[in-house]
Amino acid sequence: MQPMNFQKIVVPVGILVALAAAWYEYRWMGVFAVLGVVMMWLLLHWTRMMQVLRRASDRPVGYVASAVMMNAKLKPKVTLLHVIAMTRSLGALQSPADVQPEIYRWTDGSDSHVTAEFQDGKLVKWTLFRPPVSEAAPEPIAPAAQADKA
């Protein structure tokens, strides 16, 4: 059995308590004021979500500028929307659709990637993979050494 998410209960109960208090003190004017505040709160969240998704739609799915920096910025229990806002990219879904936990991957240009696991939209764990560095790569010649050869 999953633990109870109190936020799903506390927010609606808080709104109902505010509506009851507003009705008791100010009748319909109080109710309209509380409903106006709740509507503004919902519109702010909707606007932020649309802005994050619009920015993410301009980038390739599963791409991040630096997987190492993303790994350093991640924290447990942040939402998927927060991670999408941070990376400005939708993650590439690695798990079957609509199955918990959801697993997403973000990859950077050096083939490093962060695989994140979300349970009910909250980050549970993540891993960073960095490909091994090949030692056969030639070292660049320093500018001073080039000047000596000329």
C-alpha positions in Angstrom: 0.0 0.0 0.0 1.3 3.5 -0.9 1.7 6.1 1.8 -1.0 8.7 1.9 -0.3 12.0 0.1 -1.5 14.6 2.6 -1.3 17.4 0.1 -4.1 15.9 -1.9 -6.3 16.1 1.2 -5.0 19.2 3.0 -5.4 21.6 0.0 -9.1 20.8 -0.7 -9.9 20.8 3.0 -8.1 24.1 3.4 -10.2 25.6 0.6 -13.4 24.3 2.1 -12.5 25.8 5.5 -11.6 29.1 3.9 -15.0 29.1 2.0 -16.9 28.3 5.3 -15.1 31.0 7.2 -15.7 33.5 4.4 -19.4 32.6 4.3 -19.6 33.0 8.1 -17.9 36.4 8.2 -18.9 38.0 4.8 -21.5 35.9 3.2 -21.4 35.9 -0.6 -18.7 38.6 -0.9 -16.4 36.5 1.2 -17.1 33.4 -0.9 -16.4 35.3 -4.1 -13.2 36.6 -2.7 -11.9 33.1 -1.7 -13.0 31.7 -5.0 -11.1 34.6 -6.8 -7.9 33.7 -4.8 -8.3 30.0 -5.6 -8.8 30.8 -9.3 -5.8 33.0 -9.4 -3.7 30.3 -7.7 -4.9 27.7 -10.3 -4.2 30.1 -13.2 -0.6 30.8 -11.9 0.1 27.1 -11.8 -1.4 26.5 -15.2 0.6 29.3 -16.7 3.8 28.0 -15.2 3.1 24.5 -16.5 2.4 25.8 -20.0 5.5 27.9 -20.0 7.7 25.0 -19.0 6.2 22.7 -21.6 6.5 25.4 -24.3 10.2 25.8 -23.6 10.7 22.0 -23.5 8.9 21.6 -26.9 11.7 23.6 -28.6 14.4 21.1 -27.6 15.0 17.4 -28.5 13.4 14.8 -26.3 15.9 13.4 -23.8 18.6 16.0 -24.3 20.3 18.0 -21.6 23.3 20.4 -22.0 25.3 18.7 -19.2 24.3 15.4 -17.5 26.9 16.0 -14.8 25.4 19.4 -13.9 21.9 18.0 -14.0 22.9 15.2 -11.6 24.4 17.8 -9.2 21.1 19.8 -9.2 18.7 17.0 -8.6 17.1 16.5 -5.2 14.7 13.8 -3.9 11.0 14.5 -4.1 11.1 17.2 -6.8 8.3 16.9 -9.3 8.7 15.8 -12.9 7.6 19.3 -14.0 10.5 20.8 -11.9 13.0 18.5 -13.7 11.6 19.4 -17.1 11.9 23.1 -16.2 15.5 22.6 -15.1 16.5 20.7 -18.2 14.2 22.5 -20.6 13.6 19.2 -22.3 11.2 16.3 -21.9 12.9 13.1 -20.8 13.0 10.1 -23.0 10.6 7.6 -21.4 12.4 4.3 -20.6 9.6 2.4 -18.9 6.3 1.3 -20.3 3.7 4.0 -20.6 1.4 4.6 -17.6 3.3 2.2 -15.4 4.7 3.2 -12.0 7.6 4.0 -11.4 8.2 6.1 -14.5 11.8 6.1 -15.7 13.1 8.9 -17.9 16.6 9.5 -19.4 18.4 12.7 -20.3 21.6 12.5 -22.4 24.2 15.1 -23.2 26.6 15.5 -26.2 29.3 13.4 -24.6 26.9 10.4 -24.2 26.7 10.8 -20.5 23.2 10.4 -19.2 21.1 10.7 -16.1 18.3 8.1 -15.6 15.6 9.3 -13.2 12.9 7.3 -11.5 9.6 9.0 -10.6 7.0 7.5 -8.4 3.6 9.4 -8.7 5.4 12.3 -10.3 8.0 12.7 -7.6 11.7 12.0 -8.1 12.7 8.9 -6.1 16.2 8.1 -7.3 18.5 8.9 -10.2 21.8 7.6 -11.6 24.5 9.3 -13.6 26.4 7.3 -16.3 29.6 8.6 -17.8 31.2 6.7 -20.7 34.8 5.6 -20.0 37.4 8.0 -21.3 39.6 6.4 -24.0 43.3 6.9 -23.3 44.2 6.5 -27.0 43.1 10.0 -27.7 46.0 12.3 -28.7 46.8 15.1 -26.4 46.5 18.6 -28.0 49.7 20.4 -28.7 50.2 23.5 -26.5 50.5 26.8 -28.3 54.0 27.4 -26.9 55.2 24.0 -28.3 53.8 25.0 -31.7 55.8 28.2 -31.6 59.0 26.4 -30.9 58.6 24.1 -33.9 58.2 27.1 -36.3 
